[in-house]
């Protein structure tokens, strides 16, 4: 019994020790939990969720970051801010009995007390530019024409905080380009001009300039090249633009678009925006720098740009027209009219020719063909590849200088009418019989041969010089082969069939 009791006492003692240990352990755990601070808990959680960034990934990211900062350091000293002032004078009414001087200041001398007076209004503008030339203390900065257009005062501000008076060296409204100059003994680096012909969709694109005013001057934004060869710029601009999603806003106009090597590949010009204030929505457009290089030298030497002149009126043919001429799937521009006596006429280009290449360079559309021809110098001989009657051929043309006078002389625009094939949809809209023949006269150019002989919009042309036409191809063939000395048309006008007057060449 005593043995049993001793054993039992030992068991009770052991049990008590175990129980006390368990209670003590729970107490420590409770105290540890209840006494931990939020900071300690956050640290513990951060340690549990810690993610180690791979060194090779960091190396790539840091290398790219270094590239962007290096490009900024390289190019920004060549970027300038253009501050312009435009002055205009306007007649302002002078109301009797109203204290004009109190609201608007003293009247100008000689003003009509009872009528109106002329006052001066000043408006300020802001844009960007890039320094591209230097000669004997004179720096030349490239910008957009719309930045300096109409400006009576121009000042150039540089990144080091200095300002200089500037003047316009030359402008080009067709490409929206301008060159301004300023004089200083200070030293500024020239931008390196790249090769925009090598730009590809997906390339890095870095935009620099002065968006939305002086408080954001010398900003740098980054994106990619979204597209190349874009057309449709404002004001009839003839460039084939580089499109980018690098943020570009008002004030960036004239600033550079730069590649990852710090080379200027374009001049930021316009944005497409659906916001009220015209803010960036990722649709920015830049003039390819290769479209600009020749202009810089011409601005400096002569102050003007001389464009080559071919002497054709171009248009983008419709699908029906391309099918009728057998040029489906081809890229180019249709010479629908040719100026008599022009380089095109002398070289053998005829109405209806579809031009695809110039000197081996593809002409992807009207704008690009216009730009290619414009960049040719007067006196240059150029090889034009064209499709005529479904057959590809090449003609040699000697380019002449373009002037507004020769380019607007409609009396020489041959034949001076735009025609389209009669499709089922067109017959239905015109309420014509489904078997109606001829070509529909979509437009007659004022003062052209077609206008002089009496052709009207809406006429259906059925014959050229007495020979019946069956389709668009036969129409252009007759114009080419049967109109050496004179031209007249057989037409259907309303219910009447008639012939126009004759035009003597």
Secondary structure, 3 states (H helix, E strand, C coil): CHHHHHHHHHHHHHHHHHHHHHHHHHHHHHHHHHHCCHHHHHHHHHHHHCCCCCHHHHHHHHHHHHHHHHHHHHHHHHEEEEEEEEEEEEEEECCCCCCHHHHHCCCCCCCCCCCEEEEEEEEEEEEEEEEEEEECCEEEEEECHHHHCCCCEEEEEECCCCEEEEEEEEEECCCCEEEEEEECCCCCCCCCECCHHHCCCCCEEEEEECCCCHHHCCEEEEEEEEEEEECCCHHHCCCCEEEECCCCCCCCCCCEEECCCCCEEEEEEEECCCCCCCCCCCCEEEEEHHHCHHHHHHHHHHCCCCCEECCEEEECCCHHHHHHHCCCCCCCEEEEEEECCCHHHHHCCCCCEEEEEECCEECCCHHHHHHHHHCCCCCCEEEEEEEECCEEEEEEEECEECCHHHHCCHHHEECCEEEEECCHHHHHHCCCCCCCCCEEEEEECCCCHHHHCCCCCCCEEEEECCEECCCHHHHHHHHHHCCCCEECEEEEECCEEEECCCEEC
